[in-house]
Amino acid sequence: MNDRPNYEIERTLVLSTTHITREDDALLEREDLVNTTYDPYEFGVRVFISNDPAYRLATRLDGFSVAFQDLIELAHAKGCSWLRLDSDGPVMDNLKTFDW
């Protein structure tokens, strides 16, 4: 018998909202796209990262920018379950930024 608890832990990549376009931000705030995939909060949004490539491909069909799609792929490559885009999140020099 295993007495050690089996905790479920999810990794999250946290980045500044400056890494997405104004159009991406508007899409993430649309009520018809807000579901378990996009979880908006006061200072940004959490985006679920699926292991299913078809699921990640759907961001293209929703009209998100290549920069946003690249962030999804980066979070997936880092083993994250979530991408959190926060207005006070870190700005990374190696990622594209947008001034809006």
N, C-alpha and C positions, 0 to 999 in steps of 0.2 A: 504494500500500500504506500502510495506517495503522499506524504504529509505536507509537501511544499505547495503553496498556492500557485496556480497557473494564471498569472496576470496577463490581460490583453493590453498591449501597449501600442499606440499608433504614433508614427513619426510624422512631423509636420515641417515643411520647408516654409520659412517666414521671409517674405520679401516686401519691399516698398511697393505701393500702388503706382509709383512712377515707372515701373517696369511694364505697365500695360497702357494701352491707348485710351483716350476718352471714350471712344466707341466701345471698347471692351468693357469699360466700367458701366456704360449705359446698358449693354447687354446683360451684364451680371445683376443689374437692378430691375430688369424686366420681370414682372410677376409671372408671366407665362413660361419663363425659363427657370425661375426660382423653384427648386425642388430639393431632393436629397443631394443633388450634385453641387449646387451653389447655395451657400448658406451666408447671406449678408448679415453684417452686424454694424454697430455704430461707426467704426473706424475702418471698415473694409469688408472683405468677403473671404469665406473659406470655400475651397473648391475640392471636391472629392477626387482622388486619383485612383482610377481603376486599373487592375492588371490586364483588362481586356483591351487589346489594341483597337478594336472596332469602337469601343466606348470613347477612347481618347480621340479617335478620328472624328467622332460626332462634333467636336468643338469646331472643326472646319465647316461642317454643315450648318452650324449655328451662326456662322459669320464672324468668328473671333479672328483676331490678327495672327499672323505668323509668330510674332513676339509672344503672344499669350500661349499659343500652341507649344512653343519652345519651352516655356516655363512649366507646362504640364509634363512634357517629356523629361525635363530636368528633374522635377519632383519624383517622377516615376523611376528614373535612373538612380536616384538617391535612396530608393526604398521607402518613400513616403506614402502615407495614406491620404494626406491632405496638403494642399498648398494654401497658405494664409497670406493674402495680400492686404497689407495694413498701411495706413497713411503714415505711421511712424516706424514702419519696418525698415530693415537695412537696405541701403542702395548698394548694389554690387557693381564694381567697375567693369566686370567682364560681361555684363548683360546690357542690352539696349534699354535706354530710358526715353521717356516722353515728357515734354513740358506742357502740362495742362493744368 
